[in-house]
């Protein structure tokens, strides 16, 4: 079918009408004469254009002819009467015709819109993407354009219009429509405001904050006119929960509103965004920050503002805040990372004593991340047997003979390498992994001690194993020890369990009962790091303890090359005499020189442990020391 390229929307109907009648058209033109232009039809009075054509009587269509479609005047009437603002435009985007609704929308007579650029009327040039899509529709490379534009009415008010441009079927013309959606946009705006703002404080809520934060990061990263940096103060009220619980949520909400007001006042000079993220958590976002000093100064002003008492519902209330401060370049910064850093720094502020601000420290954060990584993999590491035991000799100070060994656990970490106990034992105690780890250490040490006993039956070694208090509380230590001794065949008297002084002194209930039962089994009990805790000497007589291990801080005062402290020697001598009167043996830790060993032996210490004799070594090296003198085997 041949596609007619007419100048407006109505050519096709007029042509069909003349084809049916075979007579001149309604304006006196003979068949084949030139079709009327849009200007000529516009010259027809509007009342005539608006008059609908009379319907032909039924059965009046000549045989062999086609029933006529609606007359051009029908389309004209519909076009003019339509409530939807419309215009017919050509392929160059020039307005050919406009209906009264469009004129009313734009505040102009329809005839004055003819020959105007549709792009100018609909403000399509401002947005490059919209302009490109509009040109594609005019050139036939795109079937339809639909966009929303904010237009300015001649009387000064703004309106929102939904713009649609699409081809007219069987025509080279395009139809432009503009639907006024201002009321809908206003309603959507009000609904969005309710969705994006906190009802208690009227501040932006969490959703709007993250939306603004993402936009700020993107803008700061690519806008060369700004500083390219971003800052965040993340704060939490100290003691708010107590106020909420005692005075009620109504007072708590009013207090939050008062806090929000003061935060807004602090942020106002710089135009910073203040948001309530939930509960008693607030955030102040600094776009295009000038450096850490700007954020620190903002944090200081917030603390000062919140220190003033609040008068709420007849109550005079005082609160403080802990603030985490983060400031960094926006490029390469992700929203998630920034909030994690802020949250971590806020935690540091609370941990450091509250009512303060703390600046993000990458090194401190790296240490925290490492601790978290270790903590989360401790239990699987025990199951994968990533741990090994080294042993450090316990040597008689008088004869230099190896009396026993202390089992010291190391973690062969696949990422961080070999880790000493001070890197992970405290983590294991925090998350409970110390129970399965301690059980593994105890079993491994007892198995090794049994092997030494069988290899050297005349020189059996006592193996000393450290036990955490949590092992006593969270597991049946007595049952574990009994089962492991039975499994390995190690005699109980060759096992010594070490507990710290702070854990043993003052023990009562379950811990004390466990120690008594272990002692009844024949297992020796030692107090590790003695002299650094409670030092409740009178309590020693009530505990089933067999050995005191003096903390290395006492032994350090025995160094002859440094100025020895006579008081240290006096204290150690008194402790040794007291221990011997109670039937206890004494081991000195951290012996690093022959001079220290000699002086300790002179005042009566029984055994020594330290680098002077040997560093912690694998079990095969201990075998060479049994019955010999560790200092003569190449140990430092």
C-alpha positions in Angstrom: 0.0 0.0 0.0 1.4 3.4 -0.9 2.1 5.5 2.2 0.9 9.1 1.7 3.2 11.8 3.0 0.7 14.6 3.8 1.3 17.8 5.7 -1.0 17.2 8.6 -3.2 14.7 10.4 -6.3 15.2 8.2 -5.1 14.5 4.6 -5.8 10.8 4.6 -9.5 11.3 5.5 -10.0 14.0 2.9 -8.5 11.8 0.2 -10.7 8.9 1.1 -13.8 11.1 0.9 -12.9 12.4 -2.6 -12.2 8.9 -3.8 -15.6 7.7 -2.8 -17.6 10.6 -4.4 -15.5 11.0 -7.5 -16.6 14.6 -7.3 -15.0 17.8 -6.3 -14.1 18.0 -2.6 -16.1 20.0 -0.1 -14.3 23.1 -1.2 -15.0 23.0 -4.9 -11.9 21.3 -6.1 -12.1 18.9 -9.0 -10.8 15.4 -8.7 -7.0 15.4 -8.9 -6.8 19.0 -7.8 -4.2 20.0 -5.2 -5.1 19.1 -1.6 -5.8 22.0 0.8 -2.9 23.0 3.0 -3.1 23.3 6.7 -3.1 27.1 6.3 -6.0 27.0 4.0 -8.0 24.8 6.3 -7.1 27.1 9.2 -8.8 29.8 7.2 -12.1 28.0 7.5 -14.1 29.5 10.4 -13.7 27.5 13.5 -17.5 27.0 13.8 -17.5 25.3 10.4 -14.5 23.2 11.3 -16.2 22.1 14.4 -19.4 21.1 12.7 -19.6 17.3 12.3 -20.5 15.8 8.9 -24.0 14.5 8.5 -24.3 10.7 8.4 -25.4 9.2 5.1 -28.7 7.3 5.1 -28.4 3.6 5.5 -28.0 1.8 2.2 -27.0 5.0 0.3 -23.5 3.8 -0.6 -23.3 3.2 -4.3 -22.6 -0.4 -5.4 -18.9 -1.3 -5.7 -17.8 1.8 -3.7 -16.2 2.0 -0.2 -18.0 3.4 2.7 -16.7 6.9 3.5 -14.7 7.3 6.8 -15.1 10.3 9.1 -14.8 13.6 7.4 -11.9 16.0 8.1 -14.2 18.1 10.1 -14.8 15.1 12.4 -11.1 14.9 13.2 -10.9 18.7 13.6 -13.7 18.7 16.1 -12.2 15.8 18.0 -8.8 17.5 18.0 -10.1 20.8 19.2 -12.4 19.3 21.8 -9.8 17.0 23.3 -8.8 17.7 26.9 -5.4 16.4 26.3 -3.0 19.2 25.1 -1.8 18.1 21.6 0.0 19.5 18.6 0.8 18.1 15.1 4.4 18.6 14.2 6.4 17.8 11.1 9.6 15.8 10.8 11.6 18.9 11.5 9.9 19.4 14.8 7.9 22.4 13.7 4.3 22.8 15.0 1.7 22.5 12.2 -1.4 22.7 14.4 -2.2 22.9 18.1 -5.5 22.4 19.9 -7.0 24.8 22.5 -6.0 22.5 25.4 -2.3 23.0 24.5 -2.8 26.7 24.2 -4.4 26.8 27.6 -1.6 24.7 29.2 1.1 27.0 27.8 -0.9 30.2 28.2 -1.0 31.1 24.5 -3.5 31.2 21.6 -3.2 27.9 19.6 -2.6 29.9 16.4 0.5 31.5 18.0 2.0 28.1 18.6 2.0 27.2 14.9 5.4 27.3 13.2 7.1 27.2 16.7 9.7 24.6 17.6 8.1 21.8 19.5 11.5 21.2 21.3 11.3 24.8 22.7 7.7 24.5 23.8 8.4 21.2 25.6 11.9 22.2 26.8 13.4 19.1 25.2 16.8 20.6 24.5 17.9 21.0 28.2 18.5 17.3 28.8 21.0 15.9 26.3 19.6 12.4 26.6 16.0 13.5 26.0 17.1 15.7 23.1 18.9 12.8 21.5 15.9 10.5 21.9 13.6 13.2 20.5 15.7 13.6 17.4 15.7 9.8 16.9 11.9 9.8 16.9 11.8 12.6 14.3 14.2 10.7 12.1 12.3 7.4 12.4 15.0 5.7 14.3 12.9 5.4 17.5 9.2 4.7 17.7 8.3 6.9 20.7 9.5 9.4 23.2 8.0 9.7 26.6 9.5 12.0 29.3 8.7 14.3 32.1 9.6 18.0 31.9 9.3 21.0 34.2 7.8 23.9 32.2 7.4 27.5 33.1 4.0 29.1 32.4 4.0 32.7 31.1 2.4 33.9 34.4 5.4 32.7 36.3 4.2 29.4 37.9 5.9 26.1 37.1 4.1 23.0 35.9 5.1 19.4 35.3 4.1 17.8 32.0 4.4 14.3 30.7 5.6 14.7 27.1 4.9 12.1 24.4 6.0 12.3 20.8 5.1 9.5 18.3 4.4 9.1 14.6 0.9 9.5 13.1 -0.1 6.2 11.3 0.0 6.6 7.5 1.4 10.0 7.7 4.7 11.9 7.8 3.4 14.0 10.7 4.1 13.5 14.4 1.7 13.9 17.3 3.0 15.8 20.4 1.0 15.6 23.6 1.6 17.3 26.9 -0.3 15.9 29.9 -0.3 18.2 33.0 0.8 16.0 35.9 1.5 18.8 38.4 -1.0 17.6 40.9 0.3 14.1 40.6 3.9 15.3 41.1 2.9 17.4 44.1 1.2 14.4 45.7 4.2 12.2 44.9 6.4 14.9 46.4 4.4 15.0 49.6 4.4 11.2 49.8 8.2 11.1 49.2 8.8 13.7 51.9 6.9 11.5 54.3 8.8 8.5 53.3 12.2 10.2 53.4 11.9 12.1 56.7 11.8 11.1 60.3 8.4 11.9 61.9 9.9 12.6 65.3 12.7 15.0 64.4 11.6 16.1 60.9 15.1 15.3 59.8 16.0 13.3 56.7 15.8 9.6 57.6 18.1 6.7 56.8 16.8 6.2 53.2 17.3 9.9 52.2 20.6 10.1 54.0 22.0 7.1 52.0 20.6 8.6 48.8 22.3 11.9 49.4 25.5 10.2 50.5 25.6 8.2 47.2 25.0 11.4 45.2 27.6 13.3 47.2 30.2 10.6 46.6 29.5 10.5 42.9 29.5 14.3 42.6 32.7 14.8 44.6 34.5 12.1 42.6 33.8 13.7 39.2 33.2 17.4 40.0 36.6 19.2 39.5 35.2 22.4 40.9 35.0 21.0 44.5 37.5 19.6 46.9 36.9 16.0 45.9 36.6 15.0 49.6 33.9 13.9 51.9 33.4 13.8 55.6 31.0 12.2 58.1 30.3 12.6 61.8 28.4 9.6 63.0 27.1 10.0 66.6 25.2 8.1 69.2 23.6 9.6 72.4 25.1 8.3 75.6 22.6 7.3 78.2 19.5 7.9 76.1 18.1 4.4 76.7 18.0 5.1 80.4 16.0 8.3 79.8 13.6 6.5 77.4 13.1 3.6 79.9 12.5 5.7 83.0 10.7 8.8 81.7 8.8 7.1 78.7 9.0 7.3 75.0 7.0 10.6 74.8 9.8 12.4 76.7 12.4 10.5 74.8 10.9 11.6 71.5 10.8 15.2 72.6 14.4 15.0 73.7 15.4 13.6 70.2 13.6 16.6 68.6 15.6 19.0 70.8 18.8 17.2 70.0 18.0 17.4 66.3 17.5 21.1 66.6 20.9 21.7 68.1 22.5 19.5 65.5 20.8 21.5 62.8 22.2 24.7 64.3 25.7 23.2 64.3 25.5 22.2 60.7 23.7 25.3 59.4 26.8 27.5 58.8 28.3 25.0 56.5 25.1 23.8 55.0 25.8 20.2 56.0 23.1 17.5 55.9 21.8 16.3 59.3 19.9 13.0 59.4 18.5 10.6 62.0 19.5 7.1 61.1 17.4 5.4 63.7 17.0 5.2 67.5 19.4 7.7 69.0 21.8 7.7 66.0 22.4 10.8 63.9 24.8 11.6 61.1 26.2 14.9 59.7 27.4 14.7 56.1 30.0 17.2 55.0 30.2 17.5 51.2 33.4 18.9 49.7 35.1 18.8 53.0 38.4 20.7 53.4 40.1 18.2 55.5 40.1 16.4 58.9 40.3 19.6 60.9 36.9 20.8 59.5 35.3 17.5 60.6 37.0 17.6 64.0 35.9 21.2 64.6 32.3 20.2 63.7 32.5 17.2 66.1 33.8 19.5 68.9 30.9 22.0 68.3 28.4 19.2 68.4 29.8 17.9 71.8 29.7 21.5 73.2 26.1 22.0 72.0 24.9 18.8 73.5 26.6 19.4 76.8 24.1 22.1 77.7 21.1 20.6 79.6 17.7 20.1 77.8 14.4 21.3 79.3 11.9 18.7 78.2 8.4 18.3 79.5 9.3 19.9 82.8 12.4 17.8 83.2 16.0 19.1 83.0 17.9 16.4 81.2 21.5 16.0 80.4 23.0 13.7 77.6 26.3 13.4 75.9 27.3 11.9 72.6 30.0 9.6 71.2 31.1 10.6 67.7 33.0 8.7 65.0 34.7 11.0 62.5 35.7 9.9 59.0 37.2 12.2 56.3 38.8 11.1 53.1 38.9 11.5 49.3 35.6 10.6 47.6 37.3 8.9 44.7 37.4 5.1 45.4 35.2 5.5 48.5 32.0 3.3 48.6 29.0 4.1 50.8 29.3 0.7 52.6 33.0 1.3 53.5 32.4 4.8 54.7 29.6 3.7 57.0 31.6 0.8 58.3 34.5 3.1 59.1 32.2 5.6 60.8 30.5 2.8 62.8 33.9 1.4 63.9 35.1 4.8 64.9 32.0 5.4 66.9 32.6 2.1 68.7 36.1 3.3 69.5 34.8 6.5 71.0 32.4 4.6 73.3 35.2 2.1 74.1 37.5 5.0 75.0 35.1 6.4 77.6 32.1 8.0 75.7 31.3 11.7 75.6 34.1 12.2 73.0 34.9 12.1 69.4 37.4 9.8 67.7 39.0 10.2 64.3 39.2 7.1 62.1 42.7 5.5 62.2 43.5 3.2 59.3 46.2 1.3 61.4 43.8 0.7 64.3 41.2 -0.4 61.9 43.6 -2.8 60.1 44.4 -4.3 63.6 40.7 -4.6 64.3 40.0 -6.3 60.9 42.8 -8.7 61.5 41.4 -9.6 65.0 38.0 -10.1 63.4 39.4 -12.3 60.7 41.3 -14.4 63.3 38.3 -14.6 65.6 36.0 -15.8 62.8 38.3 -18.6 61.7 39.5 -19.9 65.1 37.0 -22.7 65.4 37.5 -24.0 61.8 41.2 -23.8 62.4 41.0 -26.1 65.3 39.0 -28.6 63.2 41.6 -28.3 60.4 44.4 -28.8 63.0 46.3 -25.7 62.0 47.8 -25.5 65.4 51.2 -26.9 66.6 52.8 -27.1 70.0 56.3 -26.0 70.9 57.8 -26.8 74.3 60.0 -24.7 76.6 62.1 -26.6 79.2 61.7 -26.1 83.0 65.3 -26.5 84.3 66.5 -27.1 87.9 68.4 -24.0 89.0 70.9 -26.0 91.1 71.7 -29.0 88.9 70.6 -27.7 85.4 68.6 -30.8 84.7 65.4 -30.6 82.6 62.6 -31.3 85.0 59.7 -30.6 82.7 58.4 -28.6 79.8 55.6 -26.0 79.2 53.5 -26.6 76.2 53.0 -23.4 74.1 50.5 -23.4 71.2 51.2 -21.7 67.9 48.8 -21.1 65.0 50.2 -21.9 61.5 47.8 -19.5 59.8 47.5 -19.9 56.1 47.5 -16.1 55.5 49.4 -14.5 58.4 52.0 -17.2 59.0 53.0 -18.5 62.5 51.2 -16.7 65.2 52.2 -16.6 68.9 49.6 -17.2 71.6 49.2 -13.5 72.4 47.7 -12.9 69.0 44.8 -15.3 69.4 44.3 -16.7 72.9 42.3 -13.7 74.1 40.1 -13.9 71.0 39.6 -17.6 71.7 38.5 -16.8 75.3 36.1 -14.1 74.0 34.3 -16.3 71.4 34.5 -19.6 73.3 36.9 -21.3 70.9 39.3 -21.7 73.8 37.3 -24.8 74.9 37.9 -26.9 71.8 41.4 -25.4 71.4 42.3 -26.1 75.0 41.1 -29.6 74.7 43.3 -30.1 71.6 46.3 -28.7 73.3 45.8 -30.9 76.4 45.4 -34.0 74.3 48.4 -33.3 72.1 50.7 -32.4 75.1 49.7 -35.5 77.0 50.3 -37.7 74.0 53.8 -36.2 73.5 54.6 -36.5 77.2 53.6 -40.1 77.2 55.9 -40.7 74.2 58.8 -39.1 76.1 58.0 -41.2 79.1 58.2 -44.4 77.1 61.4 -43.3 75.4 63.1 -42.2 78.7 61.5 -44.2 81.5 64.2 -43.1 84.0 63.8 -39.4 83.3 60.1 -38.7 82.8 59.1 -35.1 82.1 56.3 -33.2 83.6 54.3 -31.4 80.9 52.7 -28.1 81.9 49.6 -27.0 80.1 47.9 -23.6 80.4 44.2 -23.6 81.2 41.8 -20.7 80.8 39.1 -20.0 83.3 36.5 -20.3 80.6 37.5 -23.9 80.1 36.5 -24.6 83.7 33.1 -22.8 83.4 32.1 -23.8 79.8 33.2 -27.4 79.9 33.7 -30.3 82.3 37.5 -29.9 82.7 37.8 -32.7 85.2 36.0 -35.1 82.8 38.2 -33.9 79.9 41.4 -34.4 81.8 40.4 -37.8 83.0 39.4 -39.0 79.5 42.6 -37.7 77.9 44.8 -39.2 80.6 43.0 -42.6 80.1 43.3 -42.2 76.3 47.0 -41.3 76.2 48.1 -43.5 79.2 50.0 -40.6 80.8 50.2 -40.9 84.6 48.4 -38.0 86.3 51.5 -36.9 88.3 53.3 -36.0 85.0 50.6 -33.4 84.1 50.6 -29.9 85.5 47.8 -27.4 84.8 48.7 -23.7 84.9 46.1 -21.1 85.7 46.7 -17.3 86.1 46.8 -15.8 89.6 43.7 -13.7 89.0 41.8 -16.8 87.9 42.8 -18.9 90.9 42.8 -16.4 93.8 39.3 -16.0 95.2 38.1 -19.1 93.4 34.9 -20.5 94.7 32.1 -22.8 93.6 32.7 -24.7 90.4 36.3 -23.6 89.7 37.4 -24.4 93.2 35.7 -27.8 93.1 37.3 -28.6 89.8 40.8 -27.8 91.2 40.2 -30.0 94.2 39.0 -32.9 92.1 42.0 -32.5 89.7 44.4 -32.5 92.7 42.8 -35.6 94.1 43.4 -37.3 90.8 47.1 -36.5 91.2 47.3 -33.7 88.7 49.6 -30.8 89.8 48.2 -27.2 89.8 50.4 -24.2 89.2 49.7 -20.5 89.5 51.1 -18.7 86.5 52.4 -15.1 86.5 52.3 -15.0 90.3 52.8 -11.5 91.8 50.9 -9.6 89.2 47.3 -10.2 90.4 45.6 -10.2 93.8 48.6 -11.7 95.7 46.3 -12.9 98.4 49.0 -15.0 100.1 46.7 -16.2 102.9 44.5 -17.8 100.3 47.3 -20.1 99.1 46.9 -22.5 102.0 43.2 -23.2 100.9 44.0 -24.0 97.3 45.3 -27.3 96.0 48.3 -25.6 94.4 51.7 -27.3 94.1 53.8 -24.7 92.2 54.2 -20.9 92.0 55.6 -19.4 88.7 57.0 -16.0 89.5 56.2 -13.3 86.9 59.2 -12.3 84.8 59.0 -8.7 85.9 60.6 -9.8 89.2 63.4 -11.6 87.5 64.2 -8.6 85.3 65.4 -6.7 88.3 68.1 -9.4 88.8 70.2 -8.2 85.8 73.6 -7.3 86.9 74.5 -5.4 83.8 71.6 -3.0 84.6 71.1 -1.4 87.9 69.6 -4.3 89.9 66.8 -3.5 92.3 67.5 -4.9 95.7 63.8 -4.8 96.5 63.1 -7.3 93.8 65.5 -9.8 95.3 64.1 -9.2 98.8 60.5 -9.8 97.5 61.4 -12.9 95.6 63.3 -14.3 98.5 60.3 -13.7 100.8 58.0 -15.4 98.3 60.2 -18.4 97.9 60.5 -18.8 101.7 56.7 -18.5 102.0 56.1 -21.0 99.2 58.5 -23.5 100.7 56.8 -23.2 104.1 53.5 -24.0 102.4 55.1 -27.0 100.6 55.1 -25.4 97.2 57.9 -25.3 94.6 58.8 -22.1 92.8 59.6 -21.5 89.1 61.2 -18.3 87.9 60.1 -17.2 84.4 62.1 -15.1 81.9 65.5 -16.2 83.0 67.8 -14.7 80.3 71.3 -14.8 81.8 73.7 -16.9 83.9 73.8 -14.1 86.5 70.0 -14.2 86.9 70.1 -18.0 87.2 72.8 -18.0 89.8 71.2 -15.4 92.0 67.8 -17.1 91.8 69.4 -20.4 92.8 71.1 -18.7 95.7 67.8 -17.4 97.2 66.2 -20.9 96.8 64.2 -20.9 93.6 63.6 -24.5 92.4 63.4 -24.2 88.6 63.9 -21.6 85.9 62.4 -21.1 82.5 63.6 -18.7 79.9 65.8 -18.0 76.9 69.0 -18.6 78.9 68.1 -22.3 78.8 66.1 -22.5 75.6 63.5 -20.8 73.4 60.3 -22.8 72.8 61.3 -25.6 70.4 59.6 -28.5 68.6 59.2 -31.8 70.5 62.1 -33.6 68.8 64.6 -31.1 70.2 63.3 -31.7 73.7 64.3 -35.3 73.4 67.9 -34.3 73.0 67.8 -32.3 76.2 66.3 -35.0 78.5 68.9 -35.9 81.1 71.2 -33.1 79.8 71.8 -29.4 80.3 69.8 -27.2 77.8 72.3 -24.4 78.0 75.0 -26.7 76.6 72.9 -27.7 73.6 73.2 -24.5 71.7 70.2 -22.7 73.3 70.6 -19.0 73.7 
